Amino acid sequence: MFNVNRRGFLKLTTAAATIPALSVPYIARGAGQKVVVVGGGPGGATAAKYIKMANPQIHVTLIESRKEYVACFLSNEALIGQRTMDSLTVSFDSLKKHGINIIIETVTGIDPTSKRVSTREGNTHTYDRCVVAPGIDFRWDAIEGYNERTSATIPHAWRAGAQTRLLRKQIESMRDGGTLIIVAPPNPFRCPPGPYERASLIAHYFKTHGKTKSKIIILDSKDSFIKKELFIQAWSRMYGYGTQDSMIQWVAGAEGGQVDKIDPKTLVVQAQIEDFKADVLNVIPPQKAGAIAATAGLTDHQGWCPVNQKTFESTLHTGIHVVGDACIAGSMPKSAYAANSQAKVVASAIITALEGREPETPSYVNTCYSIAGHNYGFSVAAVYTFDDAKKTITGQAAVTAPDASPVALKREVSYAHSWFNNIIADSWQ
Ligand SMILES: Cc1cc2nc3c(=O)[nH]c(=O)nc-3n(C[C@H](O)[C@H](O)[C@H](O)COP(=O)(O)OP(=O)(O)OC[C@H]3O[C@@H](n4cnc5c(N)ncnc54)[C@H](O)[C@@H]3O)c2cc1C
């Protein structure tokens, strides 16, 4: 990504907004064709909705294993009691009103030859095009001592729901003077600024709930992270970062932050140079595409799904498009906004394919807001295009200025909240 100034960025976003990714005229040519979407997160739900809106003649079936979707985005606010879990929970009912067939089942197989999707519940669904949007799974074998079983008491809270509630309970009941350790994952992973936003909001919680002697240590295998300068500035301003009394300590990979082993009984974390003892431990493990992607043969040796980044059609199986966190999307991050934007490109690509036309040249957008404390937010916003020569998505980004005024920082928090309402409405309503 390249940085551009605010004016240049506005020009780009205006241009992106005018690209008619979904101004595809509805014609009856796709009539009777079937699209099956696997996964009802922002990637799958948006794809289903926009295909149906663009051509109501196409039968769209969305198969999702959970009765309701619980959003990870803004779940860091829920961790510290600033947002309810209910506010993160979305029903699939409105998608039914668009004429989408919603099936609550778990997909266990996708056969690209017979073009059939099968579910654990014993049903099969045929398709002309399939969209696979299963999000992420964890590499349970990456950190000794941390696995699916131990995550029942040592939360990752990187899938929202019960895990978010568990970590919240632990944060609330931690003694003052205790240490909360966040083990941050290596790239690529869901929500690159997420672990650092989490540390910030937990520090805010400690500061405002009589736990001022408590510490947060981030153990990281990386030497940098997105918006690092803005986070460090926020931590210095609000949580004493850089002083002896800092509430937050970030241990980079080069300083021994890489974690190889944890002891789930004692909560001792073995990092490269020294051991750390936690009162509350939040391990965010290394990640890969959601399991069904691997089962369906859609992943590469690193566990992610290679796609033609112009149409998101799998390069391993034709007729299947992979969207959202599971796919490899050039320089786009694994975010809900990116998944939503990619899904619109997929919808357009599928409509044009089913109608026998060539795909349009897409553009894509993403903004990631981070809330670091009371009335203190910042963002990175980017517009992406498909580079035909390199066959990849490249982007231009703008971040909040380091000298942004308190009013501007406060405004970013309200932008984050209205972005949340907009993405929910655009994806599921
Ligand atoms: C703490 C945190 C904060 C975040 N904050 C932001 C933010 O501020 N902005 C932002 O843009 N992004 C944010 N994100 C990232 C965002 O949540 C993800 O990038 C986004 O959810 C990805 O969407 P997706 O549709 O690819 O996958 P998901 O949202 O994971 O949806 C996948 C769906 O597929 C279903 N599924 C999986 N396998 C199957 C199967 N076999 N059969 C049926 N259904 C299946 C799952 O149940 C799930 O509902 C945050 C993430 C975290 C963890």
The ligand as a Gaussian input file, in Angstrom:
#p B3LYP/6-31G(d) Opt

LIG

0 1
 C      -11.794000      -8.571000      17.760000
 C      -12.114000      -8.343000      16.306000
 C      -12.425000      -7.080000      15.855000
 C      -12.718000      -6.863000      14.501000
 N      -13.001000      -5.591000      14.102000
 C      -13.244000      -5.351000      12.792000
 C      -13.536000      -4.043000      12.356000
 O      -13.579000      -3.080000      13.144000
 N      -13.759000      -3.855000      11.036000
 C      -13.741000      -4.877000      10.145000
 O      -13.981000      -4.625000       8.955000
 N      -13.453000      -6.139000      10.532000
 C      -13.207000      -6.406000      11.832000
 N      -12.918000      -7.685000      12.235000
 C      -12.741000      -8.755000      11.228000
 C      -14.049000      -9.390000      10.784000
 O      -14.763000      -9.896000      11.860000
 C      -13.770000     -10.506000       9.787000
 O      -12.818000     -10.089000       8.848000
 C      -15.055000     -10.892000       9.068000
 O      -15.960000     -11.421000       9.989000
 C      -14.799000     -11.865000       7.922000
 O      -16.003000     -12.175000       7.303000
 P      -16.232000     -13.586000       6.580000
 O      -17.610000     -13.521000       6.011000
 O      -15.104000     -13.887000       5.693000
 O      -16.150000     -14.665000       7.749000
 P      -17.016000     -14.826000       9.087000
 O      -17.494000     -13.525000       9.574000
 O      -16.226000     -15.672000      10.004000
 O      -18.291000     -15.647000       8.615000
 C      -18.154000     -16.978000       8.225000
 C      -19.468000     -17.697000       8.478000
 O      -19.416000     -18.977000       7.856000
 C      -20.004000     -19.930000       8.718000
 N      -19.435000     -21.228000       8.375000
 C      -18.142000     -21.606000       8.433000
 N      -18.007000     -22.876000       8.002000
 C      -19.238000     -23.304000       7.663000
 C      -19.750000     -24.538000       7.165000
 N      -18.954000     -25.591000       6.949000
 N      -21.084000     -24.645000       6.942000
 C      -21.908000     -23.595000       7.178000
 N      -21.477000     -22.401000       7.658000
 C      -20.162000     -22.273000       7.892000
 C      -19.633000     -19.451000      10.116000
 O      -20.545000     -19.948000      11.081000
 C      -19.725000     -17.942000       9.965000
 O      -20.991000     -17.430000      10.302000
 C      -12.683000      -7.947000      13.594000
 C      -12.373000      -9.227000      14.047000
 C      -12.089000      -9.436000      15.389000
 C      -11.762000     -10.820000      15.861000

